[in-house]
Amino acid sequence: MECRNELIHAYHDGELSPPAQVAAVEAHLRDCAGCAALLAELRQVSQLVAAAPLADMPPAAMKRMQQAWWAAQDRGVLRVASWLTAAAAAVILAAVMFSSPGERGETATTVNAPQFVAWMEQSSSFQQEPDEPQDELLIATQYIANDLALAEAQVKP
Protein backbone atom coordinates (compact mmCIF):
# COMPACT_ATOMS: atom_id res chain seq x y z
CA MET A 1 0.00 0.00 0.00
CA GLU A 2 1.32 3.44 -0.85
CA CYS A 3 1.32 6.30 1.66
CA ARG A 4 -2.01 8.13 1.57
CA ASN A 5 -2.51 10.75 4.29
CA GLU A 6 -6.29 10.83 3.80
CA LEU A 7 -6.49 7.15 4.78
CA ILE A 8 -4.43 7.80 7.92
CA HIS A 9 -6.75 10.68 8.84
CA ALA A 10 -9.82 8.54 8.17
CA TYR A 11 -8.30 5.71 10.25
CA HIS A 12 -7.64 8.13 13.13
CA ASP A 13 -11.21 9.46 12.95
CA GLY A 14 -12.71 5.96 12.80
CA GLU A 15 -14.20 6.56 9.36
CA LEU A 16 -12.87 3.47 7.59
CA SER A 17 -15.74 1.05 7.21
CA PRO A 18 -14.61 -2.14 5.45
CA PRO A 19 -12.59 -4.29 7.86
CA ALA A 20 -10.19 -5.14 5.03
CA GLN A 21 -9.38 -1.46 4.57
CA VAL A 22 -8.75 -1.03 8.32
CA ALA A 23 -6.46 -4.07 8.30
CA ALA A 24 -4.56 -2.74 5.27
CA VAL A 25 -3.96 0.64 6.94
CA GLU A 26 -2.85 -1.04 10.20
CA ALA A 27 -0.41 -3.23 8.25
CA HIS A 28 0.92 -0.15 6.45
CA LEU A 29 1.35 1.68 9.77
CA ARG A 30 3.53 -1.17 11.05
CA ASP A 31 5.79 -0.89 8.00
CA CYS A 32 5.84 2.90 7.37
CA ALA A 33 7.51 5.13 9.96
CA GLY A 34 6.23 8.33 8.28
CA CYS A 35 2.59 7.31 8.44
CA ALA A 36 3.00 6.01 12.01
CA ALA A 37 4.48 9.40 12.96
CA LEU A 38 1.52 11.16 11.31
CA LEU A 39 -0.91 9.02 13.30
CA ALA A 40 0.99 9.74 16.52
CA GLU A 41 0.85 13.47 15.75
CA LEU A 42 -2.92 13.31 15.08
CA ARG A 43 -3.46 11.52 18.39
CA GLN A 44 -1.35 14.13 20.22
CA VAL A 45 -3.35 17.01 18.71
CA SER A 46 -6.60 15.26 19.67
CA GLN A 47 -5.38 14.88 23.26
CA LEU A 48 -4.40 18.58 23.42
CA VAL A 49 -7.81 19.65 22.12
CA ALA A 50 -9.61 17.33 24.55
CA ALA A 51 -7.56 18.67 27.48
CA ALA A 52 -8.07 22.34 26.61
CA PRO A 53 -10.37 24.20 29.01
CA LEU A 54 -13.63 25.51 27.63
CA ALA A 55 -14.20 29.24 27.79
CA ASP A 56 -17.21 30.46 29.73
CA MET A 57 -19.86 32.14 27.64
CA PRO A 58 -20.91 35.53 29.02
CA PRO A 59 -24.61 35.78 29.91
CA ALA A 60 -25.15 38.54 27.32
CA ALA A 61 -23.74 36.32 24.56
CA MET A 62 -25.92 33.42 25.70
CA LYS A 63 -28.99 35.67 25.62
CA ARG A 64 -28.15 36.87 22.08
CA MET A 65 -27.73 33.30 20.95
CA GLN A 66 -31.10 32.30 22.44
CA GLN A 67 -32.81 35.29 20.82
CA ALA A 68 -31.29 34.41 17.46
CA TRP A 69 -32.55 30.84 17.84
CA TRP A 70 -36.10 31.99 18.64
CA ALA A 71 -36.02 34.47 15.74
CA ALA A 72 -35.02 31.64 13.40
CA GLN A 73 -37.92 29.56 14.72
CA ASP A 74 -40.34 32.45 14.09
CA ARG A 75 -39.07 32.85 10.52
CA GLY A 76 -39.72 29.16 9.93
CA VAL A 77 -43.30 29.50 11.16
CA LEU A 78 -43.87 32.55 8.96
CA ARG A 79 -42.43 30.73 5.96
CA VAL A 80 -44.84 27.83 6.48
CA ALA A 81 -47.69 30.31 6.94
CA SER A 82 -46.81 31.97 3.63
CA TRP A 83 -46.88 28.60 1.85
CA LEU A 84 -50.23 27.74 3.40
CA THR A 85 -51.67 31.15 2.54
CA ALA A 86 -50.59 30.85 -1.07
CA ALA A 87 -51.94 27.30 -1.29
CA ALA A 88 -55.27 28.34 0.25
CA ALA A 89 -55.54 31.24 -2.18
CA ALA A 90 -54.86 28.93 -5.11
CA VAL A 91 -57.50 26.45 -3.91
CA ILE A 92 -60.09 29.21 -3.42
CA LEU A 93 -59.29 30.69 -6.80
CA ALA A 94 -59.59 27.29 -8.49
CA ALA A 95 -62.89 26.58 -6.72
CA VAL A 96 -64.33 29.92 -7.82
CA MET A 97 -63.06 29.65 -11.37
CA PHE A 98 -64.11 26.08 -12.02
CA SER A 99 -67.45 25.91 -10.20
CA SER A 100 -70.59 26.39 -12.23
CA PRO A 101 -72.74 29.51 -11.69
CA GLY A 102 -75.56 27.41 -10.20
CA GLU A 103 -73.28 25.98 -7.52
CA ARG A 104 -72.43 29.49 -6.32
CA GLY A 105 -76.01 30.77 -6.60
CA GLU A 106 -74.96 33.28 -9.26
CA THR A 107 -76.21 33.84 -12.77
CA ALA A 108 -72.76 34.45 -14.25
CA THR A 109 -69.20 33.60 -13.34
CA THR A 110 -67.59 36.70 -11.86
CA VAL A 111 -64.29 37.12 -10.15
CA ASN A 112 -63.35 40.44 -8.70
CA ALA A 113 -59.71 40.20 -9.73
CA PRO A 114 -58.56 43.61 -8.44
CA GLN A 115 -59.94 42.82 -4.99
CA PHE A 116 -58.35 39.37 -5.16
CA VAL A 117 -54.99 40.89 -6.11
CA ALA A 118 -55.29 43.39 -3.25
CA TRP A 119 -56.14 40.56 -0.86
CA MET A 120 -53.15 38.50 -2.06
CA GLU A 121 -50.77 41.43 -1.64
CA GLN A 122 -52.14 42.18 1.83
CA SER A 123 -52.03 38.55 2.98
CA SER A 124 -48.52 37.91 1.70
CA SER A 125 -46.90 41.21 2.70
CA PHE A 126 -46.17 40.24 6.31
CA GLN A 127 -44.74 36.85 5.43
CA GLN A 128 -41.66 37.72 3.42
CA GLU A 129 -38.40 38.72 5.03
CA PRO A 130 -36.88 41.78 3.33
CA ASP A 131 -33.68 39.96 2.35
CA GLU A 132 -35.25 36.61 1.42
CA PRO A 133 -36.38 35.73 -2.10
CA GLN A 134 -40.07 34.99 -2.48
CA ASP A 135 -40.93 31.33 -2.62
CA GLU A 136 -42.06 29.85 -5.92
CA LEU A 137 -45.62 29.03 -4.87
CA LEU A 138 -46.29 32.62 -3.81
CA ILE A 139 -44.84 33.93 -7.06
CA ALA A 140 -47.04 31.55 -9.06
CA THR A 141 -50.14 32.59 -7.11
CA GLN A 142 -49.39 36.27 -7.63
CA TYR A 143 -48.85 35.63 -11.34
CA ILE A 144 -52.28 33.96 -11.57
CA ALA A 145 -53.93 36.84 -9.72
CA ASN A 146 -52.25 39.43 -11.95
CA ASP A 147 -53.26 37.47 -15.04
CA LEU A 148 -56.89 37.44 -13.83
CA ALA A 149 -56.76 41.19 -13.26
CA LEU A 150 -55.55 41.74 -16.85
CA ALA A 151 -58.18 39.37 -18.23
CA GLU A 152 -60.98 41.16 -16.37
CA ALA A 153 -59.71 44.55 -17.53
CA GLN A 154 -59.77 43.36 -21.14
CA VAL A 155 -63.31 41.93 -20.86
CA LYS A 156 -64.89 45.06 -19.33
CA PRO A 157 -65.98 47.70 -21.87
SULMOWO-V709877 format. One line per field, one symbol per residue. phi: phi as a letter, one per 20 degrees, with the letter a starting at -180 (. if undefined). psi: psi as a letter, one per 30 degrees, with the letter a starting at -180 (. if undefined). burial: b if it has 24 or more other C-alpha atoms within 12 Angstrom, else e. A space follows every 50 residues. Layout:
phi=???
psi=???
burial=???
This chain:
phi=.efcgfffffffemdeefgfffffffffffedffffffffffffffffff effeffefgffffffffffffffffffffffffffffffffffffffdef gffemdebeccefffffffffffefeeeffeeffffffffffffffffff fffffff
psi=klkjeeeeeeeefggkekeeeeeeeeeeeefjeeeeeeeeeeeeeeeeee fkkkkkkkeeeeeeeeeeeeeeeeeeeeeeeeeeeeeeeeeeeeeeegll eeffglfljkkieeeeeeeeeeffeffkkefklkleeeeeeeeeeeeeee eeefek.
burial=eeeeeebbbebbeeeeeeeeeeeebeebbeeeeebbeebeeeeeeeeeee eeeeeeeeeeeeeeeeeeeeeeeeeeeebeebbebbbebbeebeebeeee eeeeeeeeebbebeebbeebbebbeebbeeeeeeeeebeebbebbbebee eeeeeee
